[in-house]
Amino acid sequence: MTFFFLSFFQSSSSVVEPYNSILTTHTTLEHSDCCFMVDNEAIFDICKKNLDIERPTFTNLNRLIGQVVSSITASLRFDGALNVDLTEFQTNLVPYPRIHFPLTTYAPIISAEKAYHEQMSVAEITSSCFEPVNQMVKCDPRHGKYMACCLLYRGDVVPKDVTSAIACIKTKRSIQFVDWCPTGFKVGINYQPPTAVPGGDSAKVARAVCMLSNTTAIAEAWARLDHKFDLMYAKRAFVHWYVGEGMEEGEFTEAREDLGALEKDYEEVGMDTAEGENEEETDEY
């Protein structure tokens, strides 16, 4: 299990980040079983819009990432009604070996000032997890389909409230699952409430939820990254630095082709089974 950080900043810390991201993904694709993606630009926007931080720093970003990682690994450290083992993420979220990049969402992400005015029931924070504004990667799940979904609750949460919250989610037409996978939700409940950093950005809340979902919409992030790679590689810009360190130019082409295949993989798993069967029947005749 790994955490993979993407950078889509307009003014990123390194010009060659598209190269680095694609080369890293290609190299680790066959060796990682489950990889949680984090997009710096998405977290930057969360800090600005949700936490009202005018100019977020890497400290602000890292605190938010830390809260997410803490929620994912909480069951290793604390007791709960429904604890989740790390190996269960792979079992429940990865339908095919290469499709192992769950989208991470966290709620509530609010400042101390807003916390006084907002009711954050289990139903509300669960619903917030399906809003793009709370996602750790910029993509729109409404443009894709869910294959699997895992909800990790912390704090003052009881199974009854979770059941009713999920029932409400299933009635929403904007949330679509692939037809070959039942609309099942993996749930974890941990009694330890989220911890807020003293003097930090986020408000101390009684309950929170981290959602890990495998959705075909994540292909949007790969497409965006591939496009940035293509713009530079078409001119072979900065490639000489890598060649000078012992790499071969062919490794760039190989990595890019692998990412293109990954995009195609997501496109194929999102196709309805019925559509696939109809195409096969047409081919036969």
Secondary structure, 3 states (H helix, E strand, C coil): CEEEEECCCCCCCCCCHHHHHHHHHHHHCCCCCCEEEEEHHHHHHHHHHCCCCCCCCHHHHHHHHHHHHHHHHHHHHCCCCECCCHHHHHHHHCCCCCCCCCEEEEECCCCHHHHCCCCCCHHHHHHHCCCHHHECCCCCHHHCCEEEEEEEEEECCCHHHHHHHHHHHHCCCCCCECCCCCCCEEEEEECCCCCCCCCCCCCCCCEEEEEEEEEHHHHHHHHHHHHHHHHHHCCCCCHHHHHHCCCCHHHHHHHHHHHHHHHHHHHHHCCCHHHHHHHHHHHHC
